């Protein structure tokens, strides 16, 4: 007995349909929103944090040495006949120690991408500037005594105030650099 194809379609190797088509009802993921790529964090906060820690540690240790040498400095001024406020000299040295170690800690925070480290560093620089400007006013009189001329003392005090503000501005700019350059990297 032979089999016959009675009206059946010939068998072929042709496939019908669309390959890799998404099933009906699936929108392709994420409700059609574009994919957002997040790049790597900036390395600037790490670099500035390391520099702040190094600066704060070295200058903090040197300011401790300066605190220990105040007695000798006061004796030298007394021998020369110059009157200075010993209380303010101690206050200025203690402030320098605290500010430098705060800058070192702020550098550690900036190294860990924390925005509060930048703000802490700026506050420390502001406190140092305030004490420095008060010292400039107090020491202008001592400089006038040394020079024997009050106009020269006032000029030296003005130059000292200008340099205090200039240095604080440069330091503030360097500390604020991680926020200015890569604010999206900080938390």
Secondary structure, DSSP 4 states (H G I P E B T S, - for coil): -----SSPPPP-----S-TTPPPTT--SSGGGPPPPPP-PPPSHHHHHHHHHHHHHHHHHHHHHHHHHTHHHHHHHHHHHT----HHHHHHHHHHHHHHHHHHHHHHHHHHTT-HHHHHHHHHHHHHHHHHHHHHHHHHHHHHHHHHT-HHHHHHHHHHHHHHHHHHHHHHHHHHHHHHHHHGGG--
